[in-house]
Amino acid sequence: MTRTLPFLCALLIAWADARAQQSYDYEAGSGSEETLDADLDLGLGSVRLRAASGRAPVIAIEGTIADEELTPLFSYDATGAYAEVVFEVNPDDGISIGGLRGAERNRWSIAVSDRVMLDLDFALGVGEADLDLTGLRVERLDLSSGMARTRVRFAEPNPVPMKVLSVEAGMAPVEMQGLGNARFERFEFEGGMGSFRLDFSGDAILAGAEADIEVGMGKLHLVLPDDGAVVLIAPDSWVSRIRIPNGYTKESEGVWHSPAVRDADDALRIEVEAGMGSIECVLASDAGVGSGE
């Protein structure tokens, strides 16, 4: 009897969890929309975002929630060719210790049409996120990762130029792949404490694009394009040490040029400001990253 008791308890817990889980499914958009302003706020849980082929639905969201106190909010408004969507999943009374431990039990999958111009505000709280923006027409991205382990990918060139790509990272690892494919005019990254990997490989960097990177305490790993024209501005001090790739030329104190720089105004300008920690800069080939990844 004593041996079967733990098994029975585990079985009852699993049964209670299954009963507590609720499934949700949302679809919206007729296909006539040309621009989508998306405000996605997930305070607790895991999320995957992908491009979907075709005009309709414009956005599709499906997922499960294991926390009874969480209730999703979904709204979609379309006026002519313009549409707005709001999707929120946030605890009313904050996140408890139990909520922190069970964040992975709340899962969401989001698909957005590859035919609309996308203005995306994405706020993450606790959990993890895998955001594959490959194929999406992203005009602007504002991402806040909070305490969510986050990965963002651009495996192919963004079909449209992106005015601003802004990221605010909290206390969890953030990895951004293929930023050279994002086609941003301006990239802003602010990191708190953690490990941050920013990969600028890709073949679609806009001439004169700018990247401002500010990190508090932690490790910053920059992957730079092999053949791209890059101006790197990064101080080297006793509190933050920096490693510069082979072949870069020191133009002045804290300023380096890649071999491909002919006119600094046309180069990708990356400026780094770091507190305590380390800054490691490597070429994509040395990091095992292909130019299109």
KOLBA-712932 format. One record per residue (C-alpha): chain; x, y, z. Coordinates in Angstrom, 3 decimals, always signed. Layout:
R; votor; x; y; z
R; A; X; Y; Z
...
This chain:
R; votor; x; y; z
R; A; +0.000; +0.000; +0.000
R; A; +2.796; +2.411; +0.903
R; A; +4.403; +1.810; -2.498
R; A; +1.246; +2.494; -4.462
R; A; +0.394; +5.706; -2.585
R; A; +2.961; +7.930; -4.394
R; A; +1.774; +6.536; -7.731
R; A; -1.862; +7.277; -6.897
R; A; -0.967; +10.803; -5.815
R; A; +0.904; +11.437; -9.072
R; A; -2.034; +10.063; -11.039
R; A; -4.475; +12.348; -9.227
R; A; -2.235; +15.382; -9.829
R; A; -1.977; +14.572; -13.546
R; A; -5.754; +14.103; -13.742
R; A; -6.334; +17.445; -11.990
R; A; -3.898; +19.200; -14.348
R; A; -5.654; +17.734; -17.387
R; A; -9.026; +18.908; -16.097
R; A; -7.639; +22.376; -15.362
R; A; -6.215; +22.841; -18.861
R; A; -8.390; +24.836; -21.227
R; A; -7.935; +25.130; -24.969
R; A; -8.417; +28.325; -26.989
R; A; -8.583; +28.913; -30.734
R; A; -8.851; +32.281; -32.474
R; A; -8.913; +33.218; -36.167
R; A; -9.529; +36.622; -37.727
R; A; -9.195; +38.478; -41.002
R; A; -10.990; +38.306; -44.330
R; A; -7.910; +38.586; -46.528
R; A; -8.601; +42.128; -47.749
R; A; -6.329; +43.605; -45.044
R; A; -2.982; +45.003; -46.173
R; A; -1.587; +46.272; -42.846
R; A; -1.784; +44.635; -39.421
R; A; -0.979; +46.422; -36.167
R; A; -0.460; +43.590; -33.653
R; A; -0.202; +44.065; -29.884
R; A; +0.659; +40.710; -28.273
R; A; +1.199; +40.581; -24.509
R; A; +1.948; +37.207; -22.924
R; A; +2.830; +37.567; -19.269
R; A; +3.124; +33.850; -18.562
R; A; +3.763; +30.928; -20.871
R; A; +5.575; +29.629; -23.920
R; A; +4.896; +30.963; -27.414
R; A; +5.816; +30.114; -30.994
R; A; +5.250; +32.568; -33.844
R; A; +5.460; +31.717; -37.553
R; A; +4.459; +33.052; -40.961
R; A; +1.414; +31.524; -42.637
R; A; +1.012; +31.413; -46.404
R; A; -2.090; +33.066; -47.863
R; A; -4.305; +36.065; -47.225
R; A; -6.766; +34.581; -44.748
R; A; -6.895; +34.198; -41.879
R; A; -4.698; +37.220; -41.191
R; A; -3.890; +35.865; -37.721
R; A; -4.535; +32.512; -36.075
R; A; -3.824; +31.739; -32.420
R; A; -4.263; +28.444; -30.622
R; A; -3.097; +27.279; -27.234
R; A; -3.782; +25.831; -23.835
R; A; -3.819; +27.368; -20.374
R; A; -3.208; +25.337; -17.229
R; A; -3.783; +28.193; -14.765
R; A; -7.443; +28.759; -13.922
R; A; -6.789; +32.393; -13.017
R; A; -5.580; +33.214; -16.527
R; A; -8.144; +34.346; -19.092
R; A; -7.016; +35.398; -22.588
R; A; -8.243; +38.597; -24.154
R; A; -8.560; +38.688; -27.951
R; A; -9.912; +41.488; -30.112
R; A; -9.670; +42.193; -33.836
R; A; -10.759; +45.370; -35.638
R; A; -10.559; +45.955; -39.376
R; A; -11.302; +49.146; -41.287
R; A; -10.738; +48.775; -44.999
R; A; -7.170; +47.616; -45.589
R; A; -6.044; +48.359; -42.002
R; A; -6.493; +45.994; -39.050
R; A; -5.602; +45.962; -35.352
R; A; -5.323; +42.883; -33.179
R; A; -4.843; +42.705; -29.401
R; A; -4.041; +39.459; -27.603
R; A; -3.263; +39.423; -23.885
R; A; -2.618; +36.648; -21.367
R; A; -1.675; +38.182; -18.028
R; A; -2.260; +37.134; -14.399
R; A; -4.566; +39.627; -12.655
R; A; -2.662; +39.496; -9.352
R; A; +0.883; +39.184; -10.639
R; A; +2.917; +36.019; -11.030
R; A; +3.253; +33.669; -8.052
R; A; +6.069; +31.204; -7.381
R; A; +3.758; +28.454; -8.583
R; A; +3.118; +30.409; -11.753
R; A; +6.858; +30.758; -12.361
R; A; +7.325; +27.003; -12.073
R; A; +4.361; +26.190; -14.285
R; A; +4.896; +28.745; -17.033
R; A; +5.750; +26.066; -19.593
R; A; +2.271; +24.523; -19.135
R; A; +0.690; +27.543; -20.832
R; A; +1.487; +27.186; -24.533
R; A; +0.595; +29.302; -27.546
R; A; +1.103; +29.015; -31.283
R; A; +0.623; +32.156; -33.396
R; A; +0.534; +32.304; -37.197
R; A; +0.458; +35.595; -39.135
R; A; -0.259; +35.969; -42.852
R; A; +2.795; +36.611; -45.013
R; A; +0.693; +38.973; -47.180
R; A; +0.194; +41.821; -44.677
R; A; +2.555; +44.601; -43.635
R; A; +3.221; +43.941; -39.954
R; A; +3.705; +46.420; -37.115
R; A; +4.400; +44.193; -34.111
R; A; +4.520; +44.971; -30.391
R; A; +5.419; +41.804; -28.486
R; A; +5.684; +41.753; -24.672
R; A; +6.838; +38.598; -22.879
R; A; +6.869; +37.997; -19.154
R; A; +7.915; +34.586; -17.807
R; A; +8.438; +31.530; -20.015
R; A; +10.081; +31.141; -23.391
R; A; +9.532; +32.351; -26.943
R; A; +10.542; +31.100; -30.373
R; A; +9.741; +33.843; -32.885
R; A; +10.481; +32.920; -36.494
R; A; +9.875; +36.093; -38.513
R; A; +11.121; +34.548; -41.747
R; A; +8.786; +35.422; -44.614
R; A; +6.816; +38.051; -42.696
R; A; +6.650; +41.646; -43.947
R; A; +7.858; +43.305; -40.752
R; A; +7.857; +47.112; -40.920
R; A; +8.462; +47.580; -37.183
R; A; +9.186; +45.310; -34.238
R; A; +9.124; +46.303; -30.574
R; A; +10.000; +43.334; -28.356
R; A; +10.194; +43.185; -24.558
R; A; +11.423; +39.812; -23.281
R; A; +11.163; +40.302; -19.494
R; A; +12.195; +36.993; -17.906
R; A; +11.447; +34.880; -20.986
R; A; +14.146; +32.894; -22.742
R; A; +13.805; +34.252; -26.276
R; A; +14.969; +33.354; -29.776
R; A; +14.217; +35.481; -32.860
R; A; +15.046; +34.381; -36.415
R; A; +15.273; +35.980; -39.857
R; A; +16.383; +33.074; -42.071
R; A; +15.655; +35.045; -45.271
R; A; +15.675; +38.745; -46.178
R; A; +12.696; +40.691; -44.867
R; A; +10.486; +41.461; -47.917
R; A; +10.224; +45.105; -46.773
R; A; +12.617; +47.541; -45.064
R; A; +12.124; +47.769; -41.287
R; A; +12.159; +51.248; -39.822
R; A; +12.939; +50.259; -36.214
R; A; +13.763; +46.964; -34.532
R; A; +13.730; +47.569; -30.781
R; A; +14.456; +44.962; -28.110
R; A; +14.387; +45.311; -24.328
R; A; +15.788; +42.205; -22.644
R; A; +15.480; +41.499; -18.950
R; A; +17.129; +38.701; -17.008
R; A; +16.894; +35.752; -19.404
R; A; +19.000; +34.710; -22.403
R; A; +18.131; +36.312; -25.746
R; A; +19.362; +35.063; -29.111
R; A; +18.705; +36.889; -32.383
R; A; +19.657; +35.075; -35.578
R; A; +20.112; +36.553; -39.053
R; A; +19.782; +40.233; -38.145
R; A; +21.507; +40.980; -41.438
R; A; +18.313; +39.737; -43.100
R; A; +15.991; +41.950; -41.014
R; A; +16.649; +44.971; -43.284
R; A; +16.391; +47.375; -40.361
R; A; +17.214; +51.047; -40.642
R; A; +17.755; +51.245; -36.891
R; A; +18.313; +48.475; -34.322
R; A; +18.058; +49.239; -30.603
R; A; +18.938; +46.640; -27.989
R; A; +18.896; +47.134; -24.227
R; A; +19.874; +44.194; -22.034
R; A; +19.879; +43.876; -18.278
R; A; +21.537; +40.844; -16.701
R; A; +22.077; +37.714; -18.745
R; A; +23.609; +36.253; -21.862
R; A; +22.797; +37.934; -25.179
R; A; +23.759; +36.678; -28.632
R; A; +23.163; +39.060; -31.544
R; A; +23.930; +37.561; -34.935
R; A; +24.226; +40.142; -37.735
R; A; +24.818; +37.601; -40.484
R; A; +22.686; +37.826; -43.623
R; A; +22.869; +39.367; -47.079
R; A; +20.342; +42.197; -46.840
R; A; +21.935; +44.852; -44.624
R; A; +20.777; +48.335; -45.629
R; A; +23.442; +50.933; -46.399
R; A; +23.918; +53.252; -43.433
R; A; +21.944; +51.047; -41.012
R; A; +22.596; +51.738; -37.327
R; A; +22.648; +49.447; -34.291
R; A; +22.796; +50.790; -30.740
R; A; +23.444; +48.134; -28.106
R; A; +23.447; +48.743; -24.362
R; A; +24.080; +45.962; -21.851
R; A; +24.278; +46.143; -18.068
R; A; +25.829; +43.104; -16.419
R; A; +26.340; +39.968; -18.431
R; A; +27.874; +38.540; -21.564
R; A; +27.351; +39.999; -25.023
R; A; +28.226; +37.867; -28.038
R; A; +28.184; +39.632; -31.428
R; A; +28.355; +37.694; -34.699
R; A; +29.472; +39.986; -37.531
R; A; +29.084; +39.404; -41.295
R; A; +32.200; +38.057; -43.013
R; A; +32.234; +40.404; -46.008
R; A; +30.038; +43.271; -44.828
R; A; +31.132; +46.849; -44.276
R; A; +30.964; +47.360; -40.503
R; A; +32.003; +50.251; -38.277
R; A; +32.257; +48.958; -34.713
R; A; +32.291; +51.421; -31.809
R; A; +32.954; +49.753; -28.483
R; A; +34.896; +50.949; -25.433
R; A; +37.411; +48.677; -23.779
R; A; +37.729; +49.312; -20.052
R; A; +38.649; +47.506; -16.852
R; A; +34.972; +46.649; -16.213
R; A; +34.134; +45.415; -19.724
R; A; +36.603; +43.583; -21.914
R; A; +36.121; +43.363; -25.683
R; A; +37.435; +40.938; -28.272
R; A; +37.712; +42.269; -31.857
R; A; +37.728; +39.959; -34.935
R; A; +40.925; +39.466; -36.918
R; A; +41.178; +41.791; -39.902
R; A; +39.431; +44.753; -38.291
R; A; +41.450; +47.971; -38.317
R; A; +41.544; +50.336; -35.349
R; A; +40.676; +53.790; -36.718
R; A; +40.691; +55.630; -33.393
R; A; +40.148; +54.954; -29.699
R; A; +37.247; +52.522; -29.446
R; A; +36.505; +52.539; -33.218
R; A; +37.239; +49.658; -35.612
R; A; +36.519; +49.178; -39.327
R; A; +36.017; +45.900; -41.161
R; A; +38.126; +45.369; -44.329
R; A; +35.087; +46.065; -46.571
R; A; +34.569; +49.654; -45.343
R; A; +35.084; +52.168; -48.146
R; A; +32.712; +54.891; -47.005
R; A; +31.838; +54.827; -43.296
R; A; +28.476; +56.499; -44.002
R; A; +27.354; +53.466; -46.037
R; A; +28.557; +50.868; -43.520
R; A; +26.563; +49.132; -40.807
R; A; +27.352; +51.152; -37.689
R; A; +27.299; +49.137; -34.459
R; A; +27.805; +51.044; -31.229
R; A; +28.115; +49.102; -27.981
R; A; +27.885; +50.404; -24.433
R; A; +28.444; +47.847; -21.695
R; A; +28.697; +47.807; -17.925
R; A; +30.358; +44.926; -16.118
R; A; +30.882; +41.877; -18.282
R; A; +32.449; +40.806; -21.531
R; A; +31.933; +41.615; -25.202
R; A; +32.982; +39.010; -27.741
R; A; +32.856; +39.834; -31.448
R; A; +33.415; +37.039; -33.981
R; A; +32.935; +36.650; -37.725
R; A; +30.001; +34.540; -38.916
R; A; +32.308; +31.935; -40.478
R; A; +34.202; +31.546; -37.204
R; A; +30.905; +31.148; -35.358
R; A; +29.730; +28.438; -37.771
R; A; +26.948; +30.650; -39.157
R; A; +26.064; +30.770; -42.851
R; A; +25.481; +34.112; -44.533
R; A; +21.824; +33.387; -45.036
R; A; +21.039; +32.136; -41.547
